[in-house]
């Protein structure tokens, strides 16, 4: 039985990082956390391109473009949506998360959700501070692991490991034949 799991090794990987400028007092800290993790995981300092967008709502469109470009092993989306007094928070949060997920599925490239959705600015600062609680750091770790996992799955060995066994009545299972 083959088991595949992404490792925390970013050597040779390229990352696109999208950062919302809205709530920059938080997103700058998310970016710093993400960059620290990428370097610690072995990525070259120039292995990440950072793209700034006006707000979180604009992240999905740019994520889709970066993911479909073929230039990146993973795309990291960083933003901070802080609840206000109107329903605007729900609209932006929902469409941002939906759009990021859609970008990953359309491009078949890991597009990682590192967008904070908090009730207060204090909560956002808490989730963008210390490395162990920094959502940017967490998003970068996820991106590195997913980039590695996708490489494994797309390699000849990974494709072989991912093929389902064919079960025949009364006989042991055997590997599926190539068509």
C-alpha positions as CSV (number, residue, x, y, z in Angstrom):
1,X,0.0,0.0,0.0
2,X,1.4,3.4,-1.0
3,X,0.8,6.4,1.2
4,X,1.3,9.9,-0.1
5,X,1.6,13.0,2.1
6,X,3.0,16.4,1.4
7,X,6.2,17.3,3.1
8,X,7.4,20.7,4.3
9,X,10.1,21.1,1.7
10,X,9.8,24.1,-0.6
11,X,13.2,23.8,-2.5
12,X,12.5,24.3,-6.2
13,X,8.9,25.5,-5.7
14,X,7.4,28.8,-6.8
15,X,4.6,30.5,-5.0
16,X,2.3,33.3,-5.9
17,X,1.1,35.3,-2.8
18,X,-1.9,37.6,-3.1
19,X,-2.3,40.2,-0.3
20,X,-5.3,42.4,0.3
21,X,-4.3,46.0,1.0
22,X,-7.5,46.6,3.0
23,X,-6.7,46.1,6.7
24,X,-3.0,46.3,5.9
25,X,-2.2,46.5,9.6
26,X,-3.2,42.8,9.7
27,X,-2.3,41.6,6.2
28,X,1.3,42.8,6.4
29,X,1.8,40.6,9.4
30,X,0.2,37.6,7.5
31,X,2.6,38.2,4.7
32,X,5.6,38.3,7.0
33,X,4.5,35.0,8.6
34,X,4.1,33.4,5.2
35,X,7.5,34.5,4.0
36,X,9.2,33.3,7.1
37,X,7.7,29.8,6.7
38,X,8.6,29.6,3.0
39,X,12.2,30.5,3.7
40,X,12.4,28.0,6.6
41,X,11.0,25.3,4.4
42,X,13.8,25.8,1.9
43,X,12.3,28.2,-0.7
44,X,14.7,30.6,-2.3
45,X,14.0,34.2,-1.3
46,X,12.9,35.0,-4.9
47,X,10.7,32.0,-5.1
48,X,7.6,34.0,-4.2
49,X,5.9,36.7,-6.2
50,X,3.7,39.0,-4.1
51,X,0.7,40.7,-5.7
52,X,-1.3,43.3,-3.9
53,X,-5.0,43.8,-4.5
54,X,-7.3,46.5,-3.1
55,X,-9.4,44.2,-0.9
56,X,-10.4,40.6,-0.2
57,X,-13.1,40.6,-2.8
58,X,-10.5,41.0,-5.5
59,X,-8.4,38.0,-4.3
60,X,-10.2,35.2,-6.2
61,X,-9.8,36.7,-9.7
62,X,-6.1,37.2,-9.2
63,X,-5.7,33.8,-7.6
64,X,-7.3,32.2,-10.7
65,X,-5.0,34.1,-13.0
66,X,-1.9,33.1,-11.0
67,X,-2.9,29.5,-10.7
68,X,-3.7,29.2,-14.4
69,X,-0.5,30.8,-15.4
70,X,1.6,27.6,-14.9
71,X,4.2,29.7,-13.1
72,X,3.4,28.6,-9.6
73,X,3.3,25.4,-7.6
74,X,0.8,27.0,-5.2
75,X,-1.0,30.3,-4.6
76,X,-1.4,31.7,-1.2
77,X,-4.3,34.1,-0.6
78,X,-4.0,36.5,2.4
79,X,-6.6,39.0,3.6
80,X,-8.5,40.2,6.7
81,X,-12.2,40.7,6.7
82,X,-13.4,42.3,9.9
83,X,-17.1,42.3,10.8
84,X,-18.7,45.8,10.8
85,X,-22.2,46.9,11.6
86,X,-23.8,45.9,8.2
87,X,-24.3,42.6,6.3
88,X,-21.4,43.6,4.0
89,X,-19.1,41.2,6.0
90,X,-21.2,38.1,5.1
91,X,-21.2,39.0,1.4
92,X,-17.5,39.6,1.2
93,X,-16.6,36.6,3.3
94,X,-18.8,34.2,1.4
95,X,-17.8,35.3,-2.1
96,X,-14.1,35.5,-1.3
97,X,-14.0,31.9,0.1
98,X,-16.2,30.6,-2.7
99,X,-14.0,32.3,-5.3
100,X,-10.8,31.0,-3.9
101,X,-12.1,27.5,-3.8
102,X,-13.3,27.8,-7.4
103,X,-9.9,29.1,-8.5
104,X,-8.2,26.0,-7.2
105,X,-10.6,23.6,-8.8
106,X,-10.5,25.4,-12.2
107,X,-6.7,25.6,-12.3
108,X,-5.8,22.2,-10.6
109,X,-3.3,24.1,-8.5
110,X,-3.4,24.5,-4.8
111,X,-4.9,27.9,-3.9
112,X,-4.7,28.3,-0.2
113,X,-7.2,30.2,1.9
114,X,-5.3,32.5,4.3
115,X,-8.1,35.1,4.7
116,X,-9.1,36.0,8.3
117,X,-12.7,36.5,9.0
118,X,-13.0,37.9,12.5
119,X,-15.5,39.9,14.6
120,X,-12.9,42.4,15.8
121,X,-9.6,44.0,14.9
122,X,-8.2,42.6,18.1
123,X,-9.1,39.0,17.0
124,X,-7.4,39.7,13.6
125,X,-4.2,40.9,15.3
126,X,-4.2,37.8,17.5
127,X,-4.4,35.6,14.4
128,X,-1.6,37.4,12.6
129,X,0.9,37.8,15.4
130,X,2.9,35.0,17.0
131,X,4.1,32.4,14.5
132,X,2.1,29.6,16.1
133,X,-1.1,31.5,15.7
134,X,-0.3,33.4,12.5
135,X,-2.7,32.4,9.8
136,X,-0.2,33.6,7.1
137,X,2.3,31.1,8.5
138,X,-0.3,28.3,8.5
139,X,-1.3,29.1,4.9
140,X,2.3,28.9,3.8
141,X,2.8,25.6,5.5
142,X,-0.3,24.3,3.8
143,X,0.9,25.6,0.4
144,X,4.3,23.9,0.7
145,X,2.7,20.6,1.7
146,X,0.1,20.7,-1.0
147,X,2.7,21.7,-3.7
148,X,4.7,18.7,-2.7
149,X,1.7,16.4,-2.6
150,X,0.6,17.5,-6.1
151,X,4.1,16.8,-7.4
152,X,3.9,13.3,-5.9
153,X,0.5,12.7,-7.4
154,X,1.6,13.9,-10.8
155,X,4.8,11.9,-10.9
156,X,4.7,8.4,-12.5
157,X,5.1,6.8,-9.0
158,X,2.2,8.9,-7.6
159,X,-0.1,8.1,-10.5
160,X,0.7,4.4,-10.0
161,X,0.0,4.7,-6.3
162,X,-3.3,6.5,-6.8
163,X,-4.8,3.9,-9.2
164,X,-7.6,1.9,-7.5
165,X,-7.4,-1.8,-7.2
166,X,-9.8,-3.8,-9.2
167,X,-11.7,-6.4,-7.2
168,X,-12.8,-9.6,-8.9
169,X,-15.3,-12.0,-7.4
170,X,-13.6,-14.7,-5.3
171,X,-10.1,-13.6,-6.2
172,X,-7.7,-11.1,-4.6
173,X,-7.7,-7.6,-5.9
174,X,-5.3,-6.7,-8.6
175,X,-4.0,-3.4,-10.0
176,X,-6.1,-1.7,-12.8
177,X,-4.6,-2.1,-16.3
178,X,-3.6,0.9,-18.3
179,X,-5.9,1.6,-21.2
